[in-house]
Amino acid sequence: RTMATRRLSVALVLACASADIAAIVIKPTPALQRVAVTSRPARTRLYAVAQTASPLEPSARSPVVAWGVCGFLGIIGSAIGRLTKVAIVPVLQRDLTLLQWGMFGSMMAGFAFFEGYKAFQLKFSPMLVQRAMTLSREGTPLHHIILAPFYSMGLFHATKKRRIIAWTITSGVALMVGLVKRLPYPWRSIVDAGVVSGLLWGAASIINLYVRALLGSPPGVDPCLPEPK
């Protein structure tokens, strides 16, 4: 029994050793190599596609998108034209005190930063351009196209939060315009100068984002569309 056990042990050791040697020495056949080589890139390609694939972005090169963006720019341009006539009066008359000139410049800088940069460039302008681009999709309702500037602003067919923000800002701006009109000279001109600087910055940011979208680089932000029912 002892000799048989030893022989069995030796046989097992030799079998294991031969299996290891075969695994090291014997190479896979060309067919197996081709399968292994072709299967790995396939997995790599699938993984790469999974990592880089993204939903198709709506096209910016559509007349209705241009109507949404340019229509809103027209609204801003009209406001800038009206306010500039009042804001430029102190510059033409040169009748402000040193303190008033300081307030004039500070108002322009403050509105440019908080209204133009913080509100428009970082938040509102990307959303406006992205929402306008959604109008290029097939099946867009006719009233969305007709009211494209207001649709792009998020006044309707948007999430509840976006609609509340849009209507609150619109109402607040209308109220502020009514109050500013009651200010005496030169304070109305000082405030209007600030508003003009903010609107100019905002309009420039919208134009920049729209041109970039036309060149293939959309803002890529949430358009704040309502969830489908």
Residue pairs with C-beta under 8 A, 6 or more apart in sequence:
28 36
57 133
57 218
57 220
58 65
58 133
58 134
58 135
58 136
58 137
58 218
59 65
59 133
59 136
60 129
60 132
60 133
60 136
60 210
60 213
60 214
60 218
61 136
61 214
62 135
62 136
64 135
64 136
64 140
64 145
64 148
65 132
65 133
65 135
65 136
65 148
67 145
67 148
67 149
68 128
68 131
68 132
68 135
68 148
68 149
68 151
68 152
69 128
69 129
69 132
69 152
69 206
69 210
71 148
71 149
71 152
72 128
72 149
72 152
72 153
72 206
73 203
73 206
73 207
74 149
75 149
76 199
76 202
76 203
77 203
79 199
80 196
80 199
80 200
80 203
83 192
83 195
83 196
83 199
84 192
84 196
86 188
86 189
86 192
87 189
87 192
87 193
87 195
87 196
88 189
88 193
89 185
89 186
89 189
90 96
90 100
90 104
90 186
90 189
90 190
90 193
95 186
96 104
96 186
100 186
100 190
103 190
104 186
104 189
104 190
104 193
107 190
107 191
107 193
107 194
107 197
108 193
108 194
108 196
108 197
109 197
110 194
111 194
111 195
111 197
111 198
112 194
112 197
112 198
112 200
112 201
114 198
115 195
115 198
115 199
115 201
115 202
116 197
116 198
116 199
116 200
116 201
116 202
116 205
117 201
117 205
119 198
119 202
120 198
120 201
120 202
120 205
120 206
121 201
121 202
121 205
124 202
125 202
125 205
125 206
125 209
125 219
126 209
126 219
126 221
127 154
127 162
127 219
127 221
127 222
127 223
127 224
128 152
128 153
128 154
128 206
129 152
129 206
129 209
129 210
129 213
129 218
129 219
130 218
130 219
130 220
130 221
130 222
130 223
131 151
131 152
131 153
131 154
131 158
131 223
131 224
131 225
132 148
132 151
132 152
132 210
133 213
133 218
133 223
134 140
134 223
134 225
135 144
135 145
135 148
135 151
135 152
144 151
144 157
147 156
150 156
151 157
153 166
153 170
154 162
154 163
154 165
154 166
154 224
155 163
155 166
155 167
155 170
156 163
157 225
157 226
158 166
158 224
158 225
158 226
159 224
159 225
159 226
159 227
160 226
161 224
162 224
180 188
180 191
180 192
180 195
181 188
183 191
209 219
212 218
212 219
213 219
